Amino acid sequence: MILDFSLIMALFLALAVVSAACPSECVGDSFNSTTLLTAVNAWITDSTAAFDVYGNITTWCVGGVTSMEYLFDYVRGDFNEDIGCWDVR
């Protein structure tokens, strides 16, 4: 199997950009499925108040979450927060 060098470089650069943009560790207590749903609903309702309680949504620790099913089902309007740094492995 021959891999295209440009494809390999593009993948490497994409991973490097994500790694550089995301903090090395999440901030705060780790959420579980229930507490994350509560926090997301709070963020959707009033992101300023939720920030005061949970911190910035981009740095939430979601390692303890076992299911994100239905997490954003009840979002009304636009939800365009950056959750790309959530470590969901």
N, CA, C and O atoms as CSV, one atom per row, in Angstrom:
chain,resi,resn,atom,element,x,y,z
A,1,MET,N,N,0.843,-1.174,0.000
A,1,MET,CA,C,0.000,0.000,0.000
A,1,MET,C,C,0.894,1.244,0.000
A,1,MET,O,O,1.759,1.388,0.863
A,2,ILE,N,N,0.691,2.110,-0.935
A,2,ILE,CA,C,1.470,3.333,-1.046
A,2,ILE,C,C,0.626,4.499,-0.548
A,2,ILE,O,O,-0.496,4.709,-1.010
A,3,LEU,N,N,1.173,5.246,0.390
A,3,LEU,CA,C,0.461,6.402,0.924
A,3,LEU,C,C,0.970,7.671,0.254
A,3,LEU,O,O,2.172,7.849,0.058
A,4,ASP,N,N,0.073,8.510,-0.080
A,4,ASP,CA,C,0.405,9.792,-0.702
A,4,ASP,C,C,1.026,10.704,0.352
A,4,ASP,O,O,0.417,10.957,1.391
A,5,PHE,N,N,2.228,11.194,0.088
A,5,PHE,CA,C,2.944,12.048,1.041
A,5,PHE,C,C,2.136,13.297,1.390
A,5,PHE,O,O,2.111,13.714,2.548
A,6,SER,N,N,1.477,13.895,0.401
A,6,SER,CA,C,0.709,15.119,0.669
A,6,SER,C,C,-0.457,14.826,1.602
A,6,SER,O,O,-0.816,15.669,2.424
A,7,LEU,N,N,-1.051,13.648,1.487
A,7,LEU,CA,C,-2.140,13.269,2.380
A,7,LEU,C,C,-1.617,13.090,3.805
A,7,LEU,O,O,-2.251,13.524,4.767
A,8,ILE,N,N,-0.452,12.447,3.928
A,8,ILE,CA,C,0.146,12.248,5.244
A,8,ILE,C,C,0.488,13.596,5.881
A,8,ILE,O,O,0.232,13.799,7.068
A,9,MET,N,N,1.057,14.505,5.115
A,9,MET,CA,C,1.407,15.829,5.651
A,9,MET,C,C,0.161,16.610,6.051
A,9,MET,O,O,0.153,17.280,7.084
A,10,ALA,N,N,-0.887,16.529,5.244
A,10,ALA,CA,C,-2.127,17.238,5.573
A,10,ALA,C,C,-2.704,16.717,6.883
A,10,ALA,O,O,-3.154,17.501,7.719
A,11,LEU,N,N,-2.694,15.401,7.065
A,11,LEU,CA,C,-3.193,14.813,8.302
A,11,LEU,C,C,-2.335,15.241,9.485
A,11,LEU,O,O,-2.869,15.606,10.533
A,12,PHE,N,N,-1.026,15.200,9.337
A,12,PHE,CA,C,-0.120,15.619,10.397
A,12,PHE,C,C,-0.359,17.070,10.794
A,12,PHE,O,O,-0.432,17.391,11.980
A,13,LEU,N,N,-0.479,17.946,9.796
A,13,LEU,CA,C,-0.685,19.367,10.077
A,13,LEU,C,C,-2.037,19.599,10.744
A,13,LEU,O,O,-2.150,20.428,11.647
A,14,ALA,N,N,-3.051,18.880,10.307
A,14,ALA,CA,C,-4.378,19.021,10.923
A,14,ALA,C,C,-4.319,18.614,12.387
A,14,ALA,O,O,-4.883,19.296,13.243
A,15,LEU,N,N,-3.647,17.519,12.682
A,15,LEU,CA,C,-3.521,17.075,14.075
A,15,LEU,C,C,-2.685,18.046,14.891
A,15,LEU,O,O,-2.986,18.286,16.060
A,16,ALA,N,N,-1.657,18.599,14.305
A,16,ALA,CA,C,-0.809,19.563,15.003
A,16,ALA,C,C,-1.582,20.828,15.335
A,16,ALA,O,O,-1.407,21.387,16.418
A,17,VAL,N,N,-2.431,21.290,14.429
A,17,VAL,CA,C,-3.228,22.493,14.668
A,17,VAL,C,C,-4.205,22.256,15.801
A,17,VAL,O,O,-4.347,23.108,16.678
A,18,VAL,N,N,-4.885,21.111,15.805
A,18,VAL,CA,C,-5.836,20.811,16.876
A,18,VAL,C,C,-5.104,20.716,18.207
A,18,VAL,O,O,-5.578,21.254,19.208
A,19,SER,N,N,-3.970,20.048,18.238
A,19,SER,CA,C,-3.220,19.903,19.477
A,19,SER,C,C,-2.741,21.245,20.004
A,19,SER,O,O,-2.760,21.481,21.212
A,20,ALA,N,N,-2.316,22.121,19.114
A,20,ALA,CA,C,-1.808,23.424,19.535
A,20,ALA,C,C,-2.933,24.323,20.027
A,20,ALA,O,O,-2.720,25.138,20.924
A,21,ALA,N,N,-4.126,24.189,19.455
A,21,ALA,CA,C,-5.237,25.064,19.801
A,21,ALA,C,C,-5.929,24.635,21.092
A,21,ALA,O,O,-6.537,25.463,21.770
A,22,CYS,N,N,-5.844,23.362,21.436
A,22,CYS,CA,C,-6.532,22.842,22.613
A,22,CYS,C,C,-5.590,22.837,23.811
A,22,CYS,O,O,-4.397,22.566,23.678
A,23,PRO,N,N,-6.143,23.141,24.980
A,23,PRO,CA,C,-5.301,23.065,26.173
A,23,PRO,C,C,-4.870,21.626,26.403
A,23,PRO,O,O,-5.571,20.695,26.007
A,24,SER,N,N,-3.727,21.442,27.037
A,24,SER,CA,C,-3.230,20.090,27.263
A,24,SER,C,C,-4.096,19.330,28.261
A,24,SER,O,O,-4.154,18.100,28.228
A,25,GLU,N,N,-4.754,20.044,29.130
A,25,GLU,CA,C,-5.646,19.410,30.094
A,25,GLU,C,C,-6.927,20.213,30.180
A,25,GLU,O,O,-6.927,21.436,30.042
A,26,CYS,N,N,-8.006,19.509,30.407
A,26,CYS,CA,C,-9.269,20.211,30.569
A,26,CYS,C,C,-9.283,20.910,31.926
A,26,CYS,O,O,-8.427,20.665,32.775
A,27,VAL,N,N,-10.253,21.769,32.110
A,27,VAL,CA,C,-10.322,22.596,33.309
A,27,VAL,C,C,-11.534,22.183,34.137
A,27,VAL,O,O,-12.621,21.990,33.591
A,28,GLY,N,N,-11.361,22.051,35.417
A,28,GLY,CA,C,-12.477,21.775,36.307
A,28,GLY,C,C,-12.708,20.294,36.524
A,28,GLY,O,O,-11.918,19.453,36.096
A,29,ASP,N,N,-13.816,19.989,37.202
A,29,ASP,CA,C,-14.184,18.606,37.484
A,29,ASP,C,C,-14.650,17.921,36.214
A,29,ASP,O,O,-15.173,18.570,35.308
A,30,SER,N,N,-14.465,16.627,36.146
A,30,SER,CA,C,-14.916,15.856,34.999
A,30,SER,C,C,-16.429,15.643,35.085
A,30,SER,O,O,-16.973,15.322,36.141
A,31,PHE,N,N,-17.081,15.831,33.948
A,31,PHE,CA,C,-18.519,15.622,33.885
A,31,PHE,C,C,-18.819,14.145,33.690
A,31,PHE,O,O,-17.993,13.398,33.167
A,32,ASN,N,N,-20.012,13.729,34.117
A,32,ASN,CA,C,-20.554,12.440,33.705
A,32,ASN,C,C,-21.738,12.758,32.790
A,32,ASN,O,O,-22.020,13.930,32.542
A,33,SER,N,N,-22.423,11.757,32.293
A,33,SER,CA,C,-23.495,11.987,31.320
A,33,SER,C,C,-24.590,12.898,31.864
A,33,SER,O,O,-25.109,13.744,31.136
A,34,THR,N,N,-24.941,12.734,33.125
A,34,THR,CA,C,-26.007,13.523,33.740
A,34,THR,C,C,-25.576,14.963,33.982
A,34,THR,O,O,-26.303,15.899,33.650
A,35,THR,N,N,-24.391,15.136,34.562
A,35,THR,CA,C,-23.945,16.498,34.870
A,35,THR,C,C,-23.633,17.293,33.601
A,35,THR,O,O,-23.797,18.512,33.577
A,36,LEU,N,N,-23.185,16.606,32.548
A,36,LEU,CA,C,-22.934,17.312,31.292
A,36,LEU,C,C,-24.240,17.804,30.684
A,36,LEU,O,O,-24.302,18.921,30.171
A,37,LEU,N,N,-25.274,16.990,30.736
A,37,LEU,CA,C,-26.583,17.412,30.221
A,37,LEU,C,C,-27.078,18.636,30.979
A,37,LEU,O,O,-27.607,19.569,30.375
A,38,THR,N,N,-26.912,18.641,32.283
A,38,THR,CA,C,-27.307,19.787,33.099
A,38,THR,C,C,-26.518,21.026,32.704
A,38,THR,O,O,-27.088,22.109,32.569
A,39,ALA,N,N,-25.211,20.875,32.517
A,39,ALA,CA,C,-24.360,22.010,32.168
A,39,ALA,C,C,-24.668,22.547,30.771
A,39,ALA,O,O,-24.700,23.761,30.570
A,40,VAL,N,N,-24.894,21.662,29.815
A,40,VAL,CA,C,-25.237,22.098,28.447
A,40,VAL,C,C,-26.556,22.852,28.458
A,40,VAL,O,O,-26.678,23.902,27.826
A,41,ASN,N,N,-27.546,22.326,29.174
A,41,ASN,CA,C,-28.835,23.026,29.261
A,41,ASN,C,C,-28.668,24.398,29.908
A,41,ASN,O,O,-29.294,25.368,29.478
A,42,ALA,N,N,-27.835,24.483,30.927
A,42,ALA,CA,C,-27.565,25.782,31.561
A,42,ALA,C,C,-26.886,26.716,30.573
A,42,ALA,O,O,-27.213,27.901,30.518
A,43,TRP,N,N,-25.935,26.193,29.784
A,43,TRP,CA,C,-25.213,27.014,28.810
A,43,TRP,C,C,-26.163,27.543,27.749
A,43,TRP,O,O,-26.070,28.703,27.347
A,44,ILE,N,N,-27.062,26.706,27.304
A,44,ILE,CA,C,-28.028,27.106,26.269
A,44,ILE,C,C,-28.980,28.170,26.807
A,44,ILE,O,O,-29.354,29.099,26.091
A,45,THR,N,N,-29.366,28.027,28.069
A,45,THR,CA,C,-30.289,28.970,28.686
A,45,THR,C,C,-29.628,30.315,28.963
A,45,THR,O,O,-30.193,31.362,28.646
A,46,ASP,N,N,-28.436,30.293,29.553
A,46,ASP,CA,C,-27.728,31.523,29.917
A,46,ASP,C,C,-26.238,31.221,29.998
A,46,ASP,O,O,-25.738,30.811,31.045
A,47,SER,N,N,-25.532,31.425,28.892
A,47,SER,CA,C,-24.119,31.050,28.833
A,47,SER,C,C,-23.267,31.841,29.826
A,47,SER,O,O,-22.263,31.326,30.318
A,48,THR,N,N,-23.646,33.069,30.122
A,48,THR,CA,C,-22.874,33.866,31.078
A,48,THR,C,C,-22.957,33.268,32.476
A,48,THR,O,O,-21.941,33.120,33.155
A,49,ALA,N,N,-24.158,32.929,32.900
A,49,ALA,CA,C,-24.330,32.309,34.221
A,49,ALA,C,C,-23.677,30.928,34.260
A,49,ALA,O,O,-23.068,30.556,35.263
A,50,ALA,N,N,-23.804,30.169,33.172
A,50,ALA,CA,C,-23.190,28.843,33.117
A,50,ALA,C,C,-21.666,28.943,33.162
A,50,ALA,O,O,-21.000,28.105,33.768
A,51,PHE,N,N,-21.124,29.969,32.518
A,51,PHE,CA,C,-19.674,30.192,32.558
A,51,PHE,C,C,-19.211,30.379,33.994
A,51,PHE,O,O,-18.175,29.845,34.392
A,52,ASP,N,N,-19.979,31.136,34.774
A,52,ASP,CA,C,-19.618,31.385,36.170
A,52,ASP,C,C,-19.604,30.096,36.992
A,52,ASP,O,O,-18.815,29.958,37.927
A,53,VAL,N,N,-20.478,29.157,36.639
A,53,VAL,CA,C,-20.571,27.907,37.393
A,53,VAL,C,C,-19.611,26.843,36.863
A,53,VAL,O,O,-18.918,26.182,37.637
A,54,TYR,N,N,-19.573,26.681,35.523
A,54,TYR,CA,C,-18.858,25.555,34.913
A,54,TYR,C,C,-17.571,25.942,34.179
A,54,TYR,O,O,-16.803,25.063,33.791
A,55,GLY,N,N,-17.326,27.225,33.984
A,55,GLY,CA,C,-16.186,27.646,33.177
A,55,GLY,C,C,-16.553,27.651,31.701
A,55,GLY,O,O,-17.713,27.458,31.338
A,56,ASN,N,N,-15.558,27.873,30.858
A,56,ASN,CA,C,-15.800,27.965,29.426
A,56,ASN,C,C,-16.106,26.592,28.842
A,56,ASN,O,O,-15.397,25.625,29.118
A,57,ILE,N,N,-17.143,26.507,28.051
A,57,ILE,CA,C,-17.590,25.237,27.472
A,57,ILE,C,C,-16.490,24.568,26.654
A,57,ILE,O,O,-16.486,23.345,26.520
A,58,THR,N,N,-15.570,25.334,26.112
A,58,THR,CA,C,-14.517,24.761,25.270
A,58,THR,C,C,-13.525,23.919,26.069
A,58,THR,O,O,-12.819,23.094,25.490
A,59,THR,N,N,-13.459,24.110,27.374
A,59,THR,CA,C,-12.473,23.406,28.190
A,59,THR,C,C,-13.097,22.420,29.168
A,59,THR,O,O,-12.420,21.950,30.082
A,60,TRP,N,N,-14.361,22.103,28.993
A,60,TRP,CA,C,-15.002,21.167,29.912
A,60,TRP,C,C,-14.377,19.786,29.803
A,60,TRP,O,O,-14.047,19.335,28.706
A,61,CYS,N,N,-14.213,19.113,30.940
A,61,CYS,CA,C,-13.681,17.750,30.986
A,61,CYS,C,C,-14.828,16.766,30.783
A,61,CYS,O,O,-15.687,16.615,31.651
A,62,VAL,N,N,-14.833,16.112,29.653
A,62,VAL,CA,C,-15.946,15.208,29.335
A,62,VAL,C,C,-15.499,13.750,29.303
A,62,VAL,O,O,-16.193,12.892,28.757
A,63,GLY,N,N,-14.336,13.475,29.892
A,63,GLY,CA,C,-13.803,12.116,29.885
A,63,GLY,C,C,-14.676,11.108,30.610
A,63,GLY,O,O,-14.614,9.917,30.303
A,64,GLY,N,N,-15.484,11.547,31.555
A,64,GLY,CA,C,-16.350,10.640,32.298
A,64,GLY,C,C,-17.718,10.437,31.670
A,64,GLY,O,O,-18.564,9.739,32.228
A,65,VAL,N,N,-17.936,11.039,30.520
A,65,VAL,CA,C,-19.239,10.936,29.856
A,65,VAL,C,C,-19.287,9.640,29.060
A,65,VAL,O,O,-18.395,9.358,28.260
A,66,THR,N,N,-20.335,8.853,29.287
A,66,THR,CA,C,-20.482,7.586,28.564
A,66,THR,C,C,-21.475,7.677,27.423
A,66,THR,O,O,-21.479,6.823,26.537
A,67,SER,N,N,-22.320,8.701,27.430
A,67,SER,CA,C,-23.280,8.875,26.346
A,67,SER,C,C,-23.587,10.358,26.160
A,67,SER,O,O,-23.895,11.074,27.113
A,68,MET,N,N,-23.493,10.795,24.909
A,68,MET,CA,C,-23.883,12.164,24.562
A,68,MET,C,C,-25.150,12.155,23.720
A,68,MET,O,O,-25.494,13.148,23.079
A,69,GLU,N,N,-25.831,11.027,23.731
A,69,GLU,CA,C,-27.075,10.900,22.985
A,69,GLU,C,C,-28.089,11.907,23.523
A,69,GLU,O,O,-28.279,12.029,24.733
A,70,TYR,N,N,-28.715,12.602,22.633
A,70,TYR,CA,C,-29.743,13.600,22.942
A,70,TYR,C,C,-29.188,14.855,23.624
A,70,TYR,O,O,-29.965,15.694,24.079
A,71,LEU,N,N,-27.879,14.997,23.704
A,71,LEU,CA,C,-27.282,16.105,24.445
A,71,LEU,C,C,-27.725,17.464,23.923
A,71,LEU,O,O,-27.985,18.377,24.706
A,72,PHE,N,N,-27.811,17.601,22.609
A,72,PHE,CA,C,-28.167,18.893,22.029
A,72,PHE,C,C,-29.539,18.863,21.352
A,72,PHE,O,O,-29.830,19.714,20.510
A,73,ASP,N,N,-30.376,17.902,21.708
A,73,ASP,CA,C,-31.689,17.759,21.075
A,73,ASP,C,C,-32.613,18.942,21.314
A,73,ASP,O,O,-33.445,19.256,20.463
A,74,TYR,N,N,-32.482,19.591,22.435
A,74,TYR,CA,C,-33.435,20.645,22.779
A,74,TYR,C,C,-32.881,22.046,22.570
A,74,TYR,O,O,-33.378,23.017,23.140
A,75,VAL,N,N,-31.850,22.135,21.748
A,75,VAL,CA,C,-31.260,23.441,21.453
A,75,VAL,C,C,-32.226,24.225,20.579
A,75,VAL,O,O,-32.640,23.756,19.520
A,76,ARG,N,N,-32.571,25.387,21.017
A,76,ARG,CA,C,-33.440,26.285,20.248
A,76,ARG,C,C,-32.555,27.368,19.658
A,76,ARG,O,O,-31.758,27.979,20.370
A,77,GLY,N,N,-32.687,27.603,18.384
A,77,GLY,CA,C,-31.879,28.637,17.745
A,77,GLY,C,C,-30.512,28.094,17.370
A,77,GLY,O,O,-30.351,26.902,17.106
A,78,ASP,N,N,-29.550,28.966,17.353
A,78,ASP,CA,C,-28.203,28.601,16.920
A,78,ASP,C,C,-27.342,28.182,18.104
A,78,ASP,O,O,-27.309,28.848,19.140
A,79,PHE,N,N,-26.665,27.091,17.930
A,79,PHE,CA,C,-25.631,26.679,18.876
A,79,PHE,C,C,-24.367,26.514,18.064
A,79,PHE,O,O,-24.258,25.585,17.263
A,80,ASN,N,N,-23.422,27.396,18.260
A,80,ASN,CA,C,-22.208,27.367,17.467
A,80,ASN,C,C,-20.980,27.509,18.362
A,80,ASN,O,O,-20.035,28.226,18.031
A,81,GLU,N,N,-21.006,26.821,19.493
A,81,GLU,CA,C,-19.876,26.873,20.408
A,81,GLU,C,C,-18.795,25.910,19.936
A,81,GLU,O,O,-19.092,24.887,19.319
A,82,ASP,N,N,-17.563,26.234,20.224
A,82,ASP,CA,C,-16.437,25.391,19.851
A,82,ASP,C,C,-16.237,24.315,20.899
A,82,ASP,O,O,-15.723,24.586,21.984
A,83,ILE,N,N,-16.643,23.091,20.579
A,83,ILE,CA,C,-16.426,21.967,21.475
A,83,ILE,C,C,-15.416,20.991,20.869
A,83,ILE,O,O,-15.352,19.823,21.252
A,84,GLY,N,N,-14.648,21.485,19.936
A,84,GLY,CA,C,-13.678,20.657,19.225
A,84,GLY,C,C,-12.541,20.144,20.094
A,84,GLY,O,O,-11.852,19.197,19.713
A,85,CYS,N,N,-12.335,20.748,21.247
A,85,CYS,CA,C,-11.257,20.294,22.137
A,85,CYS,C,C,-11.750,19.284,23.175
A,85,CYS,O,O,-10.960,18.792,23.981
A,86,TRP,N,N,-13.027,18.976,23.161
A,86,TRP,CA,C,-13.514,17.978,24.091
A,86,TRP,C,C,-12.821,16.662,23.780
A,86,TRP,O,O,-12.868,16.187,22.645
A,87,ASP,N,N,-12.187,16.078,24.765
A,87,ASP,CA,C,-11.505,14.792,24.606
A,87,ASP,C,C,-12.503,13.690,24.894
A,87,ASP,O,O,-12.792,13.392,26.053
A,88,VAL,N,N,-13.027,13.087,23.846
A,88,VAL,CA,C,-14.104,12.110,24.001
A,88,VAL,C,C,-13.616,10.669,23.793
A,88,VAL,O,O,-14.406,9.770,23.506
A,89,ARG,N,N,-12.324,10.474,23.940
A,89,ARG,CA,C,-11.800,9.104,23.793
A,89,ARG,C,C,-12.142,8.249,24.965
A,89,ARG,O,O,-11.777,7.074,25.000
